[in-house]
Amino acid sequence: MTSEVRIRIDGVDLPGRACGPDDGIPSYANVHVAVQRRDRPAELLDPQPGDAARASWTLECTVTGTDVKGPFVQGRPGNRFVYLSWGSVDGSGAFTMFRRAKLVLDAVPTDVLEAAVRDGQLTGRLGLTDDRGHPLCARVVPPRVTWTAGAAESAGSAGQL
């Protein structure tokens, strides 16, 4: 049976509008983060400035068993994920990606995914700054991201990551 599920990604603790230079990382200005569409890396969902208090995206998806699919869900069955792309935005508004975070959907606990199918929403909460103060990148799994079923908690509790 296939169910419609919204995935809401709530990010807090954004790193700021500038990144680097540091340990071989070049300098980037006017940093933004967005969700990258599957097979269309230049198509981004709702870019948010790197100095925002929080950033949120809602993705329309379908779930069959434990397999999550949707226009912003990447990968093959058993290896599904969502890319958060970090980029520098120039004066013309062009976004040039310099790193990505891979939110691993296959790391969502099965009981949480089952509850999300019943509730219609899966919510992932995470801080978007890494341990060095840069934009979060690489593979993101619990406990770095917390997955829950249903609507997001109040803004005050989400910011307490």
Buried (B, 14 or more C-beta within 10 A) or exposed (E): EEEEBBBBBBBBEBBBBBBBEEEEBEEBEBBBBBBBBBEEEEEBBEBBBBEBEBBBBBBEBBBEEBBBBBBBBBBEEEEBBBBBBBBBBEEEEEBEBBBBBBBBBBBBEEEBBBBBBEBEBBBBBBBBBBEEEBBBBEEBBBEBBBBBBBEBBEEEEBBEB
